[in-house]
Amino acid sequence: AKLTEEKKSADDRVAELEAAMAPISGEPEEAFGLVTREDLVGKIKEIADDCLAAGKFGWKNTIAQLK
């Protein structure tokens, strides 16, 4: 009986975690496959680096046009 209760508890926890990780409607394609915090932080860093590069490019382009 105790093992049955533990299995049910474990199954409930797995179902809860799977529901928490299920994609939501309208979720961006870039978010698919991000299943760990490390994955998420890495993707955020990648996007931040891309934004910084775009900003630098825009700034240099603006300076070049002013010359």
C-alpha positions as CSV (number, residue, x, y, z in Angstrom):
1,A,0.0,0.0,0.0
2,K,2.8,2.4,0.9
3,L,4.6,1.7,-2.5
4,T,1.3,2.4,-4.3
5,E,0.9,5.7,-2.6
6,E,4.5,6.7,-3.3
7,K,4.1,5.7,-7.0
8,K,0.9,7.7,-7.3
9,S,2.6,10.7,-5.6
10,A,5.6,10.4,-8.0
11,D,3.3,10.0,-11.0
12,D,1.3,13.1,-9.9
13,R,4.6,15.1,-9.6
14,V,5.7,14.0,-13.0
15,A,2.4,15.0,-14.5
16,E,2.6,18.4,-12.7
17,L,6.1,19.0,-14.1
18,E,5.2,18.0,-17.6
19,A,2.2,20.4,-17.5
20,A,4.5,23.2,-16.3
21,M,6.9,22.5,-19.2
22,A,4.2,22.2,-21.9
23,P,4.4,24.8,-24.6
24,I,1.8,27.6,-24.6
25,S,-0.1,28.8,-27.6
26,G,1.8,31.5,-29.4
27,E,5.1,30.4,-27.9
28,P,8.0,31.6,-30.2
29,E,9.8,28.9,-32.2
30,E,13.1,29.9,-30.5
31,A,11.7,28.7,-27.2
32,F,11.2,25.1,-28.3
33,G,13.7,22.8,-26.8
34,L,14.6,25.0,-23.9
35,V,14.1,22.6,-21.1
36,T,16.6,23.7,-18.5
37,R,17.5,26.9,-16.8
38,E,20.9,26.7,-18.5
39,D,19.3,26.5,-21.9
40,L,17.1,29.5,-21.1
41,V,20.0,31.6,-19.8
42,G,22.1,30.7,-22.8
43,K,19.4,31.7,-25.2
44,I,18.8,35.0,-23.4
45,K,22.6,35.7,-23.6
46,E,22.6,34.9,-27.3
47,I,19.7,37.3,-27.9
48,A,21.3,40.0,-25.8
49,D,24.6,39.7,-27.7
50,D,22.7,39.9,-31.0
51,C,21.0,43.1,-29.8
52,L,24.3,44.6,-28.7
53,A,25.8,43.8,-32.1
54,A,22.9,45.4,-33.9
55,G,23.1,48.5,-31.7
56,K,26.8,48.9,-32.4
57,F,26.2,48.5,-36.1
58,G,23.5,51.1,-36.0
59,W,25.7,53.5,-34.1
60,K,28.6,53.1,-36.4
61,N,26.3,53.6,-39.4
62,T,24.9,56.8,-37.9
63,I,28.4,58.1,-37.2
64,A,29.5,57.3,-40.8
65,Q,26.5,59.2,-42.2
66,L,27.3,62.2,-40.2
67,K,30.8,62.5,-41.6
